[in-house]
Amino acid sequence: MECNLRPLTLGEILDRTAQLYRSNFLLFAGISVPYAGALLVLGVIQIGLTETLRMTHTAEQLRWLTLTTVGIIMPISFLVYGIVMAATSRAVAWVHLGKPATIRSAYQSIRPRLGRYLWLMTITWLVVFLPIEVLYGGYFGTMAYYVKGFGTDPAAQQAAMSNPQTLIVVGLASLAFFLLMIPVGIYTVMMGLRYSLAIPSCVVENLNARVAIRRSIELARGSWGRIFLLALLIGVIKFGLVMVTQVFVFVAAFKHPGQLPGPGISALSQVIGFFTNTFLGPIWAAGITLFYYDQRVRREGYDIEWMLQAAGLTAPVTQQDPGAAHE
């Protein structure tokens, strides 16, 4: 049995992530399909609702539809991504330790504890991302309420901005938004780093949600910078591919500023997004799972523990909170 456990540099973690992804492309892409499919379905529904409002000449409601759908889509997609991330973490753990893995076995392994993973992602979303979503929602909701035609009709928007009272409200809202964005952004990043190892901890060690979060905070302590760089590098890779595949959307937005793209362009963007999300979705989950193992090797000598277990010298120990069975 191959054992890949040893302390790794950040570059080696990225190399190992790429190696695992290349050699198990169909496995990880297949696991990511439910997440990409959920985003596609939600996107198509949004396009359909948008076109319905346009055809019924109620385009003024588009801004509220956009705010509402974004507020709904974000938590739903986050929860679905949590399920996919749990299955990916399970598959990465198997492959990394030289064990066989399939799409079916990965999802079957997480199915008995699906509620636990959903609860963990719910806690994570509420603690980490809800403040910044409330900030964005409040700002764009204010803009949509006071600026007629905001995001849908450039001419009406320009006319509304000529009103001194509206201009003052928009100015104050924008100032408050940018001032609050600094502390809220810092908070989101810091909490995201603290919670980043929760899913791998929950999956690999069979912990309940609260214990997995505490475990993540413990393992991530002192390594925030490395986790941040890992997320940044993976984010740059994803951003680059999205920019290349969605360039036609940006061209259309540049030609028609302030207007939503037509249904054809939007639908094509969603279809292409399905493939990019399928291909890119597993990268972060794979990278952070490898980082989780690296932290355990560095802090707890897990490589030695695993070699002893593989040699049959010690019995495998499953870490589980006593209250986990009652969740």
C-alpha positions in Angstrom: 0.0 0.0 0.0 1.4 3.4 -1.0 1.8 5.9 1.8 2.1 9.6 0.8 2.2 11.0 4.3 5.1 13.3 5.1 5.4 17.0 5.9 4.9 19.0 2.6 5.6 22.5 1.6 2.8 24.6 0.1 4.2 24.0 -3.4 4.3 20.3 -2.8 0.7 20.4 -1.6 -0.3 22.1 -4.9 1.8 19.6 -6.9 0.2 16.7 -5.1 -3.3 18.2 -5.7 -2.6 18.5 -9.4 -1.2 15.0 -9.5 -4.2 13.5 -7.8 -6.6 15.5 -10.0 -4.9 14.5 -13.2 -4.7 10.8 -12.3 -8.2 10.7 -11.0 -9.9 13.2 -13.2 -13.1 11.3 -13.9 -13.5 10.4 -10.2 -13.3 14.0 -8.9 -15.2 15.6 -11.9 -17.9 13.0 -11.4 -18.2 13.8 -7.7 -18.5 17.5 -8.6 -21.4 17.1 -11.1 -24.2 17.5 -8.5 -22.8 20.9 -7.4 -22.4 22.1 -11.0 -25.8 20.7 -11.9 -27.5 22.5 -9.0 -25.9 25.8 -10.1 -27.1 25.2 -13.6 -30.7 24.5 -12.6 -30.8 27.5 -10.3 -29.3 29.7 -13.0 -31.8 28.5 -15.6 -34.7 29.2 -13.2 -33.4 32.7 -12.6 -33.2 33.3 -16.4 -36.7 32.0 -16.9 -38.1 34.3 -14.2 -36.2 37.3 -15.6 -37.5 36.7 -19.1 -41.1 36.3 -17.7 -40.9 39.7 -16.0 -39.5 41.2 -19.2 -42.3 39.8 -21.4 -44.9 40.9 -18.9 -43.4 44.5 -18.9 -42.6 44.4 -15.3 -38.9 44.8 -15.7 -38.8 47.2 -12.8 -39.1 44.1 -10.5 -35.9 42.6 -12.0 -33.7 44.3 -9.4 -35.7 42.8 -6.6 -35.7 39.4 -8.4 -32.0 39.6 -8.6 -31.5 40.4 -5.0 -33.9 37.7 -3.9 -32.5 35.0 -6.1 -28.9 35.8 -5.1 -30.0 35.6 -1.5 -31.5 32.2 -2.1 -29.0 30.8 -4.5 -25.9 31.5 -2.4 -26.9 29.5 0.7 -28.4 26.6 -1.4 -25.3 26.3 -3.5 -23.1 26.5 -0.4 -25.0 23.6 1.2 -24.8 21.5 -2.0 -21.1 22.3 -2.3 -20.6 21.1 1.3 -22.0 17.7 0.3 -19.8 17.5 -2.7 -16.8 18.7 -0.7 -17.5 16.0 1.9 -17.5 13.3 -0.8 -14.4 14.8 -2.4 -12.6 14.8 0.9 -13.5 11.2 1.4 -12.2 10.2 -2.0 -9.0 12.3 -1.6 -8.4 10.6 1.8 -8.7 7.2 0.2 -6.6 8.0 -2.8 -3.9 9.8 -0.8 -3.5 6.8 1.4 -3.3 4.4 -1.5 -6.9 3.0 -1.2 -9.3 2.5 -4.1 -12.1 5.1 -4.6 -15.2 5.5 -6.8 -17.9 8.1 -7.2 -20.4 5.7 -5.8 -18.4 4.6 -2.8 -17.5 8.3 -2.0 -21.2 9.3 -1.8 -22.3 6.1 -0.1 -19.7 6.7 2.6 -21.1 10.2 3.5 -24.8 9.3 3.1 -25.3 8.0 6.7 -24.0 11.3 8.0 -25.4 13.7 5.4 -27.4 15.7 8.0 -24.2 16.2 10.0 -22.4 17.7 6.9 -25.4 19.9 6.1 -25.5 21.2 9.6 -21.8 21.9 9.6 -22.1 23.9 6.3 -25.1 25.8 7.8 -23.1 26.8 10.8 -20.2 27.8 8.6 -22.4 29.9 6.3 -24.1 31.6 9.2 -20.8 32.4 11.0 -18.5 33.1 8.1 -20.6 34.4 5.2 -23.9 35.8 6.5 -22.4 39.1 7.7 -20.9 40.0 4.2 -24.1 38.8 2.5 -26.2 41.0 4.7 -23.8 43.9 3.9 -24.1 43.4 0.2 -27.9 42.9 0.4 -28.4 46.0 2.5 -26.3 48.1 0.1 -27.8 46.9 -3.2 -31.3 46.8 -1.6 -30.9 50.5 -0.7 -29.7 51.3 -4.2 -32.6 49.4 -5.8 -35.1 51.2 -3.5 -33.9 54.8 -4.1 -32.5 54.6 -7.6 -35.2 53.9 -10.2 -34.0 51.6 -13.0 -30.9 50.5 -11.0 -29.4 47.6 -12.9 -32.1 47.4 -15.5 -32.6 50.7 -17.1 -29.5 53.0 -17.6 -31.5 56.0 -18.7 -33.9 55.8 -15.7 -30.9 55.3 -13.4 -29.2 58.3 -14.8 -32.3 60.4 -14.4 -32.7 59.3 -10.8 -29.2 60.2 -9.9 -29.9 63.8 -11.0 -32.1 64.2 -7.9 -30.0 65.8 -5.1 -31.7 63.8 -2.4 -31.1 60.5 -4.2 -27.5 61.5 -4.8 -27.0 62.1 -1.1 -28.6 58.8 -0.1 -26.5 56.9 -2.6 -23.3 58.7 -1.5 -23.9 57.9 2.2 -24.9 54.3 1.4 -21.8 53.9 -0.7 -19.5 55.4 2.0 -21.0 53.2 4.7 -20.7 50.1 2.4 -17.0 50.7 1.7 -16.2 51.6 5.3 -17.9 48.5 6.6 -16.5 46.3 3.9 -13.0 46.5 5.5 -13.8 45.0 8.9 -16.5 42.6 7.5 -14.1 41.4 4.8 -11.3 40.9 7.4 -13.7 39.0 9.6 -14.9 36.8 6.7 -11.4 35.9 5.7 -10.3 35.1 9.3 -13.3 33.0 10.1 -13.0 31.2 6.8 -9.4 30.3 7.6 -10.4 29.1 11.1 -13.2 26.9 9.7 -11.3 25.7 6.5 -10.4 22.3 7.9 -13.8 21.5 9.4 -15.1 19.4 6.5 -12.0 17.1 6.2 -12.0 16.8 10.0 -15.6 15.9 10.1 -15.3 13.3 7.3 -12.0 11.7 8.1 -12.3 11.6 11.9 -16.1 11.1 12.0 -16.7 14.1 14.2 -19.9 16.0 14.7 -20.3 19.5 13.5 -19.3 21.4 16.6 -16.3 19.2 17.4 -15.2 19.4 13.8 -15.2 23.2 13.9 -13.1 23.1 17.1 -10.8 20.6 15.5 -10.4 22.9 12.5 -9.6 25.9 14.7 -7.0 23.8 16.5 -5.3 22.4 13.4 -5.4 25.7 11.5 -3.8 27.7 14.4 -0.5 29.1 13.3 -1.0 28.2 9.7 -3.5 30.8 8.5 -0.9 32.3 6.1 -0.3 29.0 4.4 -4.1 28.3 4.1 -4.6 31.8 2.7 -1.9 31.3 0.1 -3.4 28.0 -0.9 -6.8 29.5 -1.3 -5.4 32.5 -3.2 -3.4 30.3 -5.6 -6.4 28.0 -6.3 -8.6 31.1 -6.6 -6.3 32.6 -9.2 -6.4 29.3 -11.2 -10.2 29.2 -11.1 -10.6 33.0 -11.9 -8.3 32.6 -14.9 -10.3 29.8 -16.4 -13.6 31.5 -15.7 -12.4 34.7 -17.4 -11.3 32.7 -20.5 -14.5 30.7 -20.8 -16.9 33.6 -20.0 -15.2 36.3 -22.0 -18.2 36.6 -24.3 -20.3 37.6 -21.3 -17.9 40.3 -20.3 -17.8 41.6 -23.9 -21.6 41.8 -24.0 -21.7 43.6 -20.6 -19.1 46.1 -21.9 -21.1 46.8 -25.1 -24.3 47.3 -23.1 -23.4 48.7 -19.7 -26.1 48.6 -17.1 -28.2 46.0 -18.9 -28.6 42.3 -18.2 -27.4 40.0 -21.0 -30.0 38.4 -23.3 -31.4 35.0 -22.5 -29.3 33.3 -25.2 -26.0 34.6 -23.8 -27.2 33.9 -20.2 -28.1 30.3 -21.1 -24.8 29.7 -22.9 -23.0 31.2 -19.9 -24.8 28.8 -17.6 -24.0 25.7 -19.7 -20.3 26.7 -19.9 -20.4 27.3 -16.2 -21.7 23.8 -15.6 -18.5 22.4 -17.2 -16.1 24.8 -15.5 -17.7 24.1 -12.1 -17.5 20.4 -12.8 -13.8 20.6 -13.6 -12.8 23.2 -11.0 -15.1 22.3 -8.1 -12.9 19.5 -6.7 -9.7 21.5 -6.7 -10.2 23.4 -3.4 -11.7 20.3 -1.6 -8.7 18.2 -2.7 -6.2 20.9 -1.8 -7.6 21.6 1.7 -7.9 17.8 2.4 -4.2 17.4 1.6 -3.5 20.4 3.8 -5.5 18.8 6.6 -3.3 15.7 6.4 -0.2 17.8 6.3 -1.2 19.6 9.5 -1.9 16.3 11.3 1.5 15.0 10.2 3.3 18.2 11.4 1.4 18.4 14.7 0.6 14.9 15.6 3.0 12.6 13.8 0.2 11.1 11.9 2.5 9.6 9.2 4.1 7.4 11.9 0.7 6.5 13.3 -0.5 5.5 9.8 2.6 3.4 9.0 2.2 1.5 12.3 -1.5 0.9 11.4 -0.6 -0.2 7.9 1.9 -2.6 9.3 -0.7 -4.0 11.7 1.2 -2.9 14.8 -1.7 -0.7 16.1 -5.4 -0.8 15.8 -7.0 2.1 13.8 -8.6 4.6 16.1 -11.7 6.5 15.0 -12.1 9.9 16.7 -15.7 10.6 17.4 -17.5 12.9 19.9 -19.6 11.0 22.4 -22.6 13.1 21.5 -22.2 12.5 17.8 -24.5 9.5 17.8 -27.3 11.7 19.2 -27.2 14.2 16.4 
